[in-house]
Amino acid sequence: MKRETIREIIQNLTLEEKASLCSGKGLWQTKSIPEKGIPEIWMADGSNGIRIQKPKQGVRAQEPSEFLQITDLTQDSATITNQLEAVCYPSGAAVAATWNTELIERMGESLADECRYRHIHVLLAPGINIKRSPLGGRGYEYYSEDPYHAGAIATAFVRGVQNRGVGTSVKHYAANNAETLRINMSSDMDERTLREIYLAPFEMVVKDAKPWTVMSAYNKVNGVQMAENPYLLNDILRGEWGFDGAVVCDWGGIKDRVAALAAGNDLQMPENRNDDALIVEAVKSGLLAQETLDTAVERILALVFQAKENERALQEIDWEQHRKLALSVAHESIVLLKNESDLLPITQEKYQKVAVIGAFAQAPRYQGGGSTLVNPIRISIPLEEIRKTAAESHISVSYSQGYE
């Protein structure tokens, strides 16, 4: 839909309706105003697989309007057992280790098809913050320690997803590189460090792949909360890089709604009616300019109509083909030492016995938690797969758990 048409719609909205559009409905959808021709759209976590709540009993699995909602943001109440099954792709760390942008673009297309099947319009991915410490709680989710590497992989991922008519939300902008006290901590650095290390991958993706949305981070940068940071959201992201999409906050990541709106953070997630009322009060009192609110609503509606215009539902998914693609990504992520002693491959001519050591062979740790927690359609147990392969060559396999 053209921006001129969207502006005409905005002219017919009340102040209260405009403010209401600036936060979500429930946890995963935007608000609709049917009588004004405004539909809703749905979002889902999806860095390494789609995370969606199971529908209510008796409802089709791909009807998003009936998904159970999570209301407790302080705990991971969306356990793996009450989520719809999806393909669990390798984590971000493994994805980046492939160095294969064509393959990752295909992975993005595959994830987008799963979104289309589930009626999801925006995939909340990829995460491209820089890995700074092995103690970082989300290091597995992010791509790389290198800004260029992270940007190149993310660009391929975004292109793949958006090629199929599904939007992305590049996150977490910016310098969100630690989990401890993440909503209160400040990432402090000089301008060169900020631009060359932390902003560089975001700049690449915004300029080269044009993501539909960017997600603002929980943390502060140089003492300013990211959701309320006009320098990073307006001056750099929009002014220098030319981003024309919507900025959505990380879930629960806004402290001061009026300041965030003024700084360029358009959409607040999840639903927050109290903050919607604060927007109305701020406009009436003159604290917030009407033009600022209208601009935010215009960006949100541009996202909504873009998503609806690109909507192409799928009636079925070849889950096994998607799983094979995930396996291809996993294969290419593996890095081997030099095979100098001709230890590999393991063949009957060279080996009669193979020892498998470690508890993860029986209970693999294949993903993280929180927003990356996927209910996989099938899990490959390493020990079982090794035994199957070894049996074909009449090689015996022994197993030991090792340490606790």
C-alpha positions in Angstrom: 0.0 0.0 0.0 1.3 3.5 -0.9 2.3 5.8 2.0 -0.2 8.4 0.7 -3.0 5.9 1.3 -1.7 5.0 4.7 -1.7 8.7 5.6 -5.3 9.0 4.6 -6.2 6.1 6.9 -4.3 7.8 9.7 -6.3 11.0 9.2 -9.5 9.1 10.0 -8.1 7.6 13.3 -8.8 9.1 16.7 -6.0 9.9 19.0 -6.8 6.9 21.1 -6.8 4.6 18.1 -3.4 5.9 17.0 -2.0 5.3 20.4 -3.5 1.8 20.6 -1.7 0.8 17.4 1.7 1.6 19.0 1.6 -1.6 21.2 0.6 -5.2 20.4 -2.4 -7.3 21.2 -1.5 -10.0 23.6 2.0 -11.3 23.1 2.5 -11.9 19.4 0.2 -9.9 17.3 -0.5 -6.3 16.4 -3.8 -4.6 17.0 -6.5 -4.5 14.3 -9.2 -1.9 13.8 -11.4 -3.6 11.3 -13.9 -0.7 10.9 -11.0 1.4 9.7 -9.6 -1.3 7.4 -6.6 -2.2 9.6 -5.8 -5.9 9.9 -3.6 -7.6 12.5 -0.4 -9.5 11.8 1.5 -12.2 13.7 5.1 -12.5 14.8 7.0 -15.5 16.1 10.4 -16.3 17.5 12.6 -18.1 15.1 16.4 -17.7 15.2 16.9 -21.5 14.7 13.3 -22.7 14.3 9.8 -21.4 14.8 8.4 -21.2 18.4 4.6 -21.1 18.5 2.2 -22.1 21.2 -0.1 -25.0 20.5 -3.7 -24.1 19.6 -6.6 -24.7 21.7 -8.2 -28.2 21.5 -10.2 -28.7 18.3 -8.6 -25.8 16.4 -6.5 -26.2 13.3 -2.8 -26.1 14.2 -2.1 -23.2 11.7 -4.8 -20.9 13.0 -2.8 -18.2 14.8 -5.9 -16.4 16.2 -6.4 -19.4 18.5 -2.8 -19.8 19.8 -2.5 -19.9 23.5 -0.9 -16.8 24.8 2.1 -16.5 27.2 1.4 -13.9 29.9 4.3 -14.4 32.3 7.4 -12.8 30.8 9.5 -13.5 33.9 9.7 -17.2 33.3 9.9 -19.5 30.3 6.3 -20.6 30.6 6.3 -21.6 26.9 7.8 -25.0 27.6 8.7 -27.3 24.8 5.7 -29.6 25.4 3.1 -26.9 24.7 4.6 -25.7 21.4 3.8 -26.7 17.9 6.4 -29.0 16.3 8.9 -27.4 14.0 12.3 -28.1 12.4 15.1 -27.3 14.8 17.8 -25.8 12.7 21.4 -25.5 14.0 22.1 -22.5 16.3 23.5 -19.3 15.1 27.0 -20.2 16.1 26.8 -23.3 13.9 25.1 -21.4 11.1 27.9 -18.9 10.9 30.5 -21.7 11.0 29.3 -22.9 7.6 30.6 -19.8 5.8 28.0 -20.6 3.2 25.8 -17.7 2.4 23.9 -19.6 -0.3 23.0 -22.4 2.1 21.9 -19.9 4.8 19.7 -18.1 2.3 18.0 -21.4 1.6 17.6 -22.0 5.3 15.9 -18.6 5.5 13.5 -19.6 2.7 12.7 -22.8 4.5 11.9 -21.0 7.7 9.8 -18.5 5.8 7.7 -21.4 4.3 7.1 -22.7 7.8 6.0 -19.2 8.8 3.6 -19.2 5.8 2.2 -22.5 6.9 1.6 -21.2 10.4 0.3 -17.8 9.2 3.2 -15.9 10.7 4.0 -12.6 9.0 7.3 -11.6 10.8 10.0 -13.8 12.0 11.9 -12.4 15.0 15.3 -13.1 13.7 18.3 -13.0 13.1 20.3 -12.2 16.2 23.5 -10.6 15.1 25.1 -9.1 18.2 28.8 -9.6 18.6 30.1 -12.5 20.7 32.2 -11.0 23.5 32.6 -13.7 26.1 32.0 -17.4 26.3 30.0 -16.6 29.5 27.4 -14.7 27.4 24.0 -16.3 27.9 23.0 -16.0 24.3 26.4 -16.7 22.6 25.0 -19.7 20.8 22.3 -17.6 19.2 24.6 -15.0 17.7 26.7 -15.6 14.7 30.3 -14.4 15.2 33.0 -12.4 16.9 33.7 -10.7 13.6 31.4 -7.9 12.4 31.8 -8.6 8.7 31.2 -12.3 9.1 28.1 -11.7 11.2 26.7 -9.2 8.7 27.3 -11.4 5.7 25.6 -14.4 7.2 22.7 -12.3 8.5 22.2 -10.6 5.1 21.8 -14.0 3.5 19.4 -15.2 6.1 17.2 -12.0 5.8 17.2 -12.2 2.0 16.1 -15.9 2.2 13.2 -15.2 4.6 12.0 -12.1 2.8 12.3 -13.7 -0.6 9.3 -15.7 0.5 7.1 -12.8 1.6 7.8 -13.0 5.3 9.4 -10.2 7.2 12.4 -10.3 9.6 13.3 -8.4 12.8 17.1 -7.9 13.0 18.1 -7.9 16.6 19.1 -6.8 19.2 20.1 -3.3 18.2 22.6 -2.4 19.5 25.6 -3.7 21.6 23.4 -6.2 23.5 26.3 -8.5 24.2 25.6 -9.6 27.8 22.6 -11.1 29.6 23.4 -10.2 33.2 21.2 -7.3 34.3 20.6 -6.7 30.6 17.8 -4.2 31.0 19.9 -2.0 33.4 23.4 -2.5 32.1 25.1 0.0 29.9 27.5 -0.9 27.0 30.0 2.0 27.2 32.5 2.6 24.4 33.9 5.3 22.1 32.5 6.1 18.7 35.0 4.1 16.6 34.5 1.0 18.7 30.7 1.4 18.4 30.7 1.8 14.7 33.4 -0.6 13.6 32.5 -3.5 15.8 28.9 -3.3 17.2 27.0 -1.4 14.5 28.8 -2.8 11.5 26.8 -6.0 11.0 23.5 -4.1 11.5 24.6 -1.5 8.9 25.4 -4.3 6.4 22.0 -6.0 6.8 20.0 -2.8 6.7 21.7 -1.5 3.5 22.0 -4.9 1.7 18.9 -6.8 2.7 16.4 -4.2 3.8 14.8 -6.0 6.7 11.2 -5.1 7.4 11.9 -4.4 11.1 14.7 -3.8 13.5 14.4 -4.8 17.2 15.8 -2.4 19.8 17.7 -4.0 22.6 17.1 -4.1 26.4 20.4 -2.5 27.3 21.7 1.1 27.4 24.4 2.4 25.2 26.7 5.0 26.8 24.1 5.5 29.5 21.0 5.9 27.2 18.4 3.1 27.1 18.3 1.7 23.6 14.5 2.0 23.2 14.9 5.7 24.0 18.1 6.4 22.0 17.4 9.0 19.3 21.1 9.0 18.2 21.1 5.3 17.4 17.5 4.9 16.3 16.9 8.1 14.3 20.3 9.7 13.5 22.2 6.5 12.5 19.7 3.8 11.7 17.3 6.0 9.8 19.3 9.1 8.9 22.6 7.6 7.9 21.6 4.1 6.8 18.3 4.9 5.3 16.2 2.3 7.2 12.5 3.0 6.5 10.9 0.1 8.4 9.4 -0.1 11.8 11.5 -0.4 15.0 10.0 -2.8 17.5 11.3 -3.1 21.1 12.5 -6.3 22.6 9.6 -7.8 24.6 9.1 -5.7 27.7 12.1 -3.6 26.8 10.6 -0.1 27.1 10.8 1.8 30.4 9.5 5.2 29.3 7.0 4.8 26.5 6.7 8.5 25.6 10.5 8.9 25.5 10.8 5.8 23.4 8.2 7.0 20.9 10.0 10.3 20.6 13.3 8.5 20.0 11.9 6.5 17.1 10.8 3.2 18.8 7.5 2.7 17.0 6.0 -0.6 18.2 5.9 -1.7 21.8 5.6 -5.4 22.5 3.8 -7.0 24.1 0.4 -5.3 24.7 0.6 -2.4 27.2 -2.7 -0.5 27.5 -1.3 1.7 30.3 1.5 2.9 28.1 -1.1 3.5 25.3 -2.9 5.8 27.7 0.3 7.6 28.5 0.8 8.4 24.8 -2.6 10.0 24.6 -1.9 12.1 27.7 1.5 13.2 26.3 0.0 14.4 23.0 -2.8 16.2 24.8 -0.4 18.0 27.1 2.0 18.9 24.4 4.8 16.7 25.7 4.7 14.6 22.6 4.2 16.1 19.1 1.2 14.8 17.2 3.5 14.5 14.1 5.8 12.1 16.0 2.9 9.8 16.9 1.6 9.9 13.3 5.0 9.0 11.9 5.2 6.0 14.2 1.7 4.8 13.3 2.6 5.3 9.6 5.6 3.0 10.0 3.6 0.4 11.9 0.8 0.4 9.3 3.3 0.2 6.4 4.6 -3.0 8.1 1.1 -4.4 8.6 0.0 -3.8 5.0 3.3 -4.9 3.6 2.9 -8.2 5.5 -0.7 -8.7 4.3 0.1 -7.9 0.7 2.9 -10.4 0.7 0.8 -13.1 2.5 1.0 -16.4 0.7 -0.3 -19.2 2.8 0.9 -22.7 2.5 -1.4 -25.6 3.0 1.2 -28.3 3.7 4.9 -28.6 4.5 7.4 -31.2 3.5 8.9 -31.5 7.0 11.4 -34.1 6.0 12.9 -32.0 3.3 13.2 -29.1 5.7 14.9 -31.4 8.2 17.4 -32.6 5.5 18.3 -28.9 4.9 18.9 -28.5 8.6 21.1 -31.5 8.4 23.0 -30.0 5.5 23.6 -26.8 7.6 24.8 -29.0 10.5 27.2 -30.9 8.2 28.8 -27.8 6.8 29.2 -26.3 10.3 31.5 -29.0 11.4 35.2 -28.1 11.5 37.8 -30.9 11.6 41.4 -31.0 12.5 43.8 -32.0 9.7 43.5 -35.7 8.9 47.3 -36.1 9.0 47.4 -39.6 10.5 44.7 -40.9 8.2 42.4 -41.5 11.1 39.3 -40.8 9.0 37.2 -42.1 7.6 36.2 -44.9 10.0 36.0 -48.0 7.9 35.9 -51.7 8.7 39.4 -52.1 7.2 40.9 -49.8 9.7 38.7 -50.3 12.8 36.8 -53.0 14.5 35.7 -51.0 17.5 34.6 -47.4 18.2 34.2 -45.8 21.6 31.7 -43.1 22.2 32.3 -41.0 25.3 30.1 -38.3 26.9 26.5 -38.0 28.2 25.5 -35.7 25.3 25.8 -38.7 23.0 22.6 -40.0 24.6 21.0 -36.8 25.7 22.2 -34.2 23.2 22.2 -30.5 24.0 21.1 -29.2 20.6 19.5 -25.8 21.4 19.3 -23.0 23.9 16.2 -21.8 25.8 13.9 -18.8 25.8 13.2 -17.4 22.4 15.2 -20.2 20.7 13.4 -23.1 22.3 12.0 -25.2 19.5 9.8 -28.3 19.8 11.6 -30.4 17.1 9.7 -32.8 14.8 12.4 -35.4 15.4 15.7 -35.6 17.4 18.6 -37.5 16.1 20.4 -39.2 19.1 24.1 -39.3 18.2 24.8 -42.7 19.9 21.9 -44.3 18.0 22.9 -42.8 14.7 26.6 -43.9 15.2 25.4 -47.4 16.0 23.3 -47.6 12.9 26.1 -46.5 10.7 28.7 -48.7 12.4 26.4 -51.8 12.1 26.4 -51.4 8.3 30.2 -51.9 8.4 30.1 -54.5 11.2 32.0 -52.2 13.6 31.1 -52.6 17.3 30.3 -49.5 19.3 30.9 -49.1 23.1 29.6 -46.2 25.2 30.6 -44.5 28.4 28.9 -41.5 30.0 32.1 -40.1 31.4 31.8 -37.3 33.9 28.5 -36.4 35.5 
